[in-house]
């Protein structure tokens, strides 16, 4: 029963939505990579209709989440050698 639940696409899309909402409350691109990974697994299950096992789905989710995190790190990072400096203190 539980394997059938994890093999449905809308469970992964709902999980992606929950993780995206969590990202709003805890910004820093922590949950966004996981949300993108869950969304990609949901789209994969919707398009292919494969009934994959839970360990294989979790492996695909982990790989896609890592890839999303690496892409976001590359896109949202500061240019090489650039460092954020604060010259003024809020208490001055």
SEDREN-962011 format. One record per atom (N, C-alpha, C): residue number from 1; residue in one letter; x, y, z. Coordinates in Angstrom, 2 decimals. Each point is the difference from the previous one (the first is absolute). Layout:
N
> i | aa | px | py | pz
> NUM | a | X | Y | Z
...
***
This chain:
92
> i | aa | px | py | pz
> 1 | x | 0.83 | -1.20 | 0.00
> 1 | x | -0.83 | 1.20 | 0.00
> 1 | x | 0.87 | 1.27 | 0.00
> 2 | x | 1.03 | 0.02 | 0.85
> 2 | x | 0.81 | 1.22 | 0.08
> 2 | x | 0.85 | 0.21 | -1.24
> 3 | x | 0.46 | -1.12 | -0.62
> 3 | x | 0.77 | 0.16 | -1.24
> 3 | x | -0.87 | 0.59 | -1.10
> 4 | x | -1.26 | -0.39 | -0.02
> 4 | x | -0.91 | 0.54 | -1.02
> 4 | x | -0.23 | 1.49 | 0.23
> 5 | x | -0.03 | 0.42 | 1.26
> 5 | x | -0.20 | 1.42 | 0.29
> 5 | x | 1.19 | 0.83 | -0.45
> 6 | x | 1.22 | -0.49 | 0.23
> 6 | x | 1.20 | 0.73 | -0.39
> 6 | x | 0.21 | 0.01 | -1.51
> 7 | x | -0.66 | -0.93 | -0.70
> 7 | x | 0.14 | -0.07 | -1.45
> 7 | x | -0.99 | 0.90 | -0.74
> 8 | x | -0.85 | 0.70 | 0.74
> 8 | x | -0.93 | 0.91 | -0.65
> 8 | x | 0.63 | 1.38 | -0.12
> 9 | x | -0.21 | 0.63 | -1.12
> 9 | x | 0.67 | 1.25 | -0.31
> 9 | x | -0.44 | 1.14 | 0.90
> 10 | x | -1.27 | 0.03 | 0.38
> 10 | x | -0.50 | 1.16 | 0.75
> 10 | x | 0.56 | 0.05 | 1.42
> 11 | x | 0.43 | -1.14 | 0.55
> 11 | x | 0.62 | 0.00 | 1.33
> 11 | x | 1.32 | 0.77 | -0.04
> 12 | x | 0.77 | -0.21 | -1.07
> 12 | x | 1.27 | 0.70 | -0.15
> 12 | x | -0.22 | 1.49 | -0.28
> 13 | x | -1.02 | 0.32 | -0.79
> 13 | x | -0.29 | 1.41 | -0.29
> 13 | x | -0.50 | 0.70 | 1.27
> 14 | x | -0.82 | -0.69 | 0.80
> 14 | x | -0.46 | 0.58 | 1.26
> 14 | x | 1.18 | 0.21 | 0.96
> 15 | x | 0.92 | -0.96 | 0.03
> 15 | x | 1.21 | 0.16 | 0.81
> 15 | x | 0.85 | 1.18 | -0.47
> 16 | x | 0.07 | 0.17 | -1.31
> 16 | x | 0.75 | 1.14 | -0.56
> 16 | x | -0.66 | 1.31 | 0.42
> 17 | x | -1.31 | 0.04 | 0.01
> 17 | x | -0.71 | 1.21 | 0.42
> 17 | x | 0.26 | 0.31 | 1.48
> 18 | x | -0.03 | -1.02 | 0.83
> 18 | x | 0.28 | 0.19 | 1.44
> 18 | x | 1.43 | 0.50 | 0.19
> 19 | x | 0.94 | -0.58 | -0.71
> 19 | x | 1.40 | 0.44 | 0.12
> 19 | x | 0.20 | 1.42 | -0.52
> 20 | x | -0.73 | 0.37 | -1.05
> 20 | x | 0.10 | 1.37 | -0.52
> 20 | x | -0.58 | 1.00 | 1.00
> 21 | x | -1.06 | -0.38 | 0.68
> 21 | x | -0.57 | 0.87 | 1.04
> 21 | x | 0.97 | 0.12 | 1.16
> 22 | x | 0.66 | -1.09 | 0.37
> 22 | x | 1.01 | 0.06 | 1.06
> 22 | x | 1.14 | 0.93 | -0.37
> 23 | x | 0.34 | 0.04 | -1.28
> 23 | x | 1.07 | 0.89 | -0.46
> 23 | x | -0.36 | 1.46 | 0.25
> 24 | x | -1.27 | 0.32 | -0.08
> 24 | x | -0.44 | 1.38 | 0.26
> 24 | x | 0.26 | 0.37 | 1.45
> 25 | x | -0.21 | -0.93 | 0.91
> 25 | x | 0.18 | 0.28 | 1.42
> 25 | x | 1.45 | -0.13 | 0.45
> 26 | x | 0.80 | -0.75 | -0.73
> 26 | x | 1.42 | -0.16 | 0.34
> 26 | x | 0.83 | 0.26 | -1.25
> 27 | x | 0.14 | 1.28 | -0.38
> 27 | x | 0.71 | 0.29 | -1.24
> 27 | x | 1.48 | -0.37 | 0.08
> 28 | x | 0.58 | -0.17 | -1.13
> 28 | x | 1.41 | -0.36 | -0.07
> 28 | x | 0.22 | -1.12 | -0.99
> 29 | x | -1.00 | -0.30 | -0.79
> 29 | x | 0.07 | -1.04 | -1.02
> 29 | x | 0.30 | -1.37 | 0.59
> 30 | x | -0.49 | -0.25 | 1.21
> 30 | x | 0.21 | -1.30 | 0.64
> 30 | x | -1.03 | -1.00 | -0.52
> 31 | x | -1.27 | 0.36 | 0.09
> 31 | x | -1.06 | -0.92 | -0.38
> 31 | x | -0.34 | 0.07 | -1.49
> 32 | x | 0.46 | 1.03 | -0.69
> 32 | x | -0.35 | 0.17 | -1.40
> 32 | x | 0.59 | -1.11 | -0.88
> 33 | x | 1.21 | -0.43 | 0.30
> 33 | x | 0.60 | -1.10 | -0.75
> 33 | x | -0.78 | -1.30 | 0.18
> 34 | x | -0.44 | -0.25 | 1.24
> 34 | x | -0.81 | -1.18 | 0.26
> 34 | x | -1.36 | 0.11 | -0.69
> 35 | x | -0.57 | 1.20 | -0.01
> 35 | x | -1.29 | 0.21 | -0.67
> 35 | x | 0.13 | -0.26 | -1.50
> 36 | x | 1.07 | 0.48 | -0.60
> 36 | x | 0.22 | -0.23 | -1.43
> 36 | x | 0.23 | -1.48 | -0.29
> 37 | x | 0.70 | -0.68 | 0.88
> 37 | x | 0.21 | -1.44 | -0.17
> 37 | x | -1.29 | -0.78 | 0.10
> 38 | x | -0.85 | 0.35 | 0.97
> 38 | x | -1.29 | -0.67 | 0.14
> 38 | x | -0.91 | 0.30 | -1.18
> 39 | x | 0.02 | 1.23 | -0.48
> 39 | x | -0.80 | 0.35 | -1.17
> 39 | x | 0.47 | -0.77 | -1.23
> 40 | x | 1.30 | -0.14 | -0.16
> 40 | x | 0.53 | -0.75 | -1.14
> 40 | x | -0.40 | -1.47 | 0.07
> 41 | x | 0.02 | -0.59 | 1.19
> 41 | x | -0.43 | -1.40 | 0.15
> 41 | x | -1.49 | -0.11 | -0.31
> 42 | x | -0.79 | 0.95 | 0.47
> 42 | x | -1.43 | -0.01 | -0.31
> 42 | x | -0.27 | 0.09 | -1.49
> 43 | x | 0.72 | 0.87 | -0.68
> 43 | x | -0.17 | 0.14 | -1.45
> 43 | x | 0.48 | -1.27 | -0.71
> 44 | x | 1.08 | -0.59 | 0.49
> 44 | x | 0.50 | -1.24 | -0.57
> 44 | x | -1.05 | -1.11 | 0.12
> 45 | x | -0.61 | -0.13 | 1.17
> 45 | x | -1.03 | -1.02 | 0.20
> 45 | x | -1.24 | 0.29 | -0.82
> 46 | x | -0.36 | 1.26 | -0.16
> 46 | x | -1.17 | 0.36 | -0.79
> 46 | x | 0.21 | -0.32 | -1.47
> 47 | x | 1.17 | 0.30 | -0.53
> 47 | x | 0.26 | -0.19 | -1.42
> 47 | x | 0.27 | -1.45 | -0.37
> 48 | x | 0.67 | -0.74 | 0.88
> 48 | x | 0.36 | -1.37 | -0.35
> 48 | x | -1.02 | -1.01 | 0.50
> 49 | x | -0.62 | 0.26 | 1.15
> 49 | x | -0.97 | -0.94 | 0.56
> 49 | x | 0.64 | -1.26 | 0.55
> 50 | x | 1.30 | 0.03 | 0.24
> 50 | x | 0.70 | -1.16 | 0.54
> 50 | x | -0.34 | -0.19 | 1.47
> 51 | x | -0.11 | -1.23 | 0.42
> 51 | x | -0.22 | -0.32 | 1.40
> 51 | x | 1.32 | -0.37 | 0.65
> 52 | x | 0.81 | 0.98 | 0.31
> 52 | x | 1.33 | -0.25 | 0.56
> 52 | x | -0.10 | -0.25 | 1.49
> 53 | x | 0.98 | -0.72 | 0.54
> 53 | x | 0.03 | -0.28 | 1.43
> 53 | x | 0.42 | 1.25 | 0.77
> 54 | x | -0.33 | 0.01 | 1.28
> 54 | x | 0.32 | 1.15 | 0.85
> 54 | x | 1.51 | 0.27 | 0.08
> 55 | x | 0.86 | -1.01 | 0.19
> 55 | x | 1.44 | 0.32 | 0.04
> 55 | x | 0.52 | 0.63 | -1.29
> 56 | x | -0.49 | -0.46 | -1.14
> 56 | x | 0.42 | 0.57 | -1.26
> 56 | x | -0.52 | 1.43 | -0.16
> 57 | x | -1.22 | 0.24 | 0.42
> 57 | x | -0.56 | 1.36 | -0.05
> 57 | x | 0.78 | 0.95 | 0.90
> 58 | x | 0.38 | -0.48 | 1.18
> 58 | x | 0.78 | 0.84 | 0.91
> 58 | x | 1.39 | 0.29 | -0.56
> 59 | x | 0.58 | -0.97 | -0.70
> 59 | x | 1.30 | 0.22 | -0.63
> 59 | x | -0.12 | 1.05 | -1.11
> 60 | x | -1.02 | -0.12 | -0.82
> 60 | x | -0.23 | 0.99 | -1.06
> 60 | x | -0.23 | 1.37 | 0.61
> 61 | x | -0.79 | 0.06 | 1.07
> 61 | x | -0.28 | 1.26 | 0.69
> 61 | x | 1.28 | 0.62 | 0.54
> 62 | x | 0.86 | -0.81 | 0.60
> 62 | x | 1.25 | 0.52 | 0.56
> 62 | x | 0.92 | 0.53 | -1.09
> 63 | x | 0.10 | -0.72 | -1.10
> 63 | x | 0.88 | 0.44 | -1.10
> 63 | x | -0.52 | 1.29 | -0.62
> 64 | x | -1.32 | 0.07 | -0.23
> 64 | x | -0.57 | 1.20 | -0.61
> 64 | x | 0.05 | 1.20 | 0.95
> 65 | x | -0.16 | -0.24 | 1.30
> 65 | x | 0.09 | 1.08 | 0.97
> 65 | x | 1.43 | 0.54 | 0.08
> 66 | x | 0.98 | -0.90 | -0.03
> 66 | x | 1.39 | 0.43 | 0.01
> 66 | x | 0.32 | 0.81 | -1.26
> 67 | x | -0.47 | -0.46 | -1.13
> 67 | x | 0.23 | 0.73 | -1.25
> 67 | x | -0.65 | 1.38 | 0.05
> 68 | x | -1.21 | 0.08 | 0.52
> 68 | x | -0.68 | 1.30 | 0.11
> 68 | x | 0.75 | 0.92 | 0.95
> 69 | x | 0.51 | -0.55 | 1.10
> 69 | x | 0.74 | 0.82 | 0.96
> 69 | x | 1.29 | 0.52 | -0.63
> 70 | x | 0.70 | -0.84 | -0.75
> 70 | x | 1.24 | 0.43 | -0.64
> 70 | x | -0.25 | 1.08 | -1.05
> 71 | x | -1.08 | -0.14 | -0.76
> 71 | x | -0.34 | 1.02 | -1.00
> 71 | x | -0.36 | 1.31 | 0.69
> 72 | x | -0.80 | -0.07 | 1.06
> 72 | x | -0.36 | 1.23 | 0.72
> 72 | x | 1.21 | 0.65 | 0.65
> 73 | x | 0.91 | -0.81 | 0.50
> 73 | x | 1.22 | 0.55 | 0.61
> 73 | x | 0.81 | 0.76 | -1.04
> 74 | x | 0.06 | -0.55 | -1.21
> 74 | x | 0.73 | 0.65 | -1.08
> 74 | x | -0.70 | 1.29 | -0.44
> 75 | x | -1.33 | -0.04 | -0.09
> 75 | x | -0.75 | 1.16 | -0.48
> 75 | x | -0.06 | 1.14 | 1.02
> 76 | x | -0.16 | -0.34 | 1.27
> 76 | x | -0.26 | 1.02 | 1.01
> 76 | x | 1.23 | 0.39 | 0.81
> 77 | x | 1.16 | -0.56 | -0.29
> 77 | x | 1.19 | 0.35 | 0.78
> 77 | x | 0.58 | 1.32 | -0.48
> 78 | x | 0.84 | 0.56 | 0.83
> 78 | x | 0.71 | 1.22 | -0.36
> 78 | x | 1.04 | -0.33 | -1.06
> 79 | x | 0.33 | 0.95 | -0.84
> 79 | x | 1.08 | -0.25 | -0.97
> 79 | x | 1.30 | -0.36 | 0.72
> 80 | x | 0.85 | -0.75 | -0.67
> 80 | x | 1.23 | -0.49 | 0.62
> 80 | x | 0.87 | 1.16 | 0.47
> 81 | x | 0.43 | -0.09 | 1.24
> 81 | x | 0.87 | 1.01 | 0.57
> 81 | x | -0.76 | 1.15 | 0.66
> 82 | x | -1.30 | 0.09 | -0.23
> 82 | x | -0.78 | 1.08 | 0.58
> 82 | x | -0.48 | -0.42 | 1.39
> 83 | x | 0.17 | 0.89 | 0.95
> 83 | x | -0.40 | -0.25 | 1.37
> 83 | x | -0.91 | 1.13 | 0.44
> 84 | x | -1.02 | -0.34 | 0.75
> 84 | x | -0.90 | 1.02 | 0.53
> 84 | x | 0.66 | 0.68 | 1.20
> 85 | x | 0.11 | 1.33 | -0.05
> 85 | x | 0.57 | 0.77 | 1.11
> 85 | x | -1.06 | 0.97 | 0.52
> 86 | x | -0.01 | 0.16 | 1.31
> 86 | x | -0.89 | 0.96 | 0.62
> 86 | x | 0.88 | 1.08 | 0.63
> 87 | x | -0.13 | 1.22 | -0.49
> 87 | x | 0.80 | 1.10 | 0.52
> 87 | x | -0.70 | 0.72 | 1.15
> 88 | x | -1.30 | -0.06 | 0.01
> 88 | x | -0.76 | 0.68 | 1.06
> 88 | x | -0.67 | -1.03 | 0.87
> 89 | x | 0.01 | 0.30 | 1.29
> 89 | x | -0.68 | -0.86 | 0.96
> 89 | x | -1.39 | 0.58 | 0.23
> 90 | x | -0.96 | -0.85 | 0.22
> 90 | x | -1.37 | 0.47 | 0.21
> 90 | x | -0.11 | 0.82 | 1.27
> 91 | x | 0.92 | -0.22 | 0.96
> 91 | x | -0.07 | 0.72 | 1.26
> 91 | x | 0.76 | 1.33 | -0.02
> 92 | x | 0.65 | 0.35 | -1.11
> 92 | x | 0.74 | 1.26 | -0.05
> 92 | x | -0.92 | 1.18 | -0.21
***
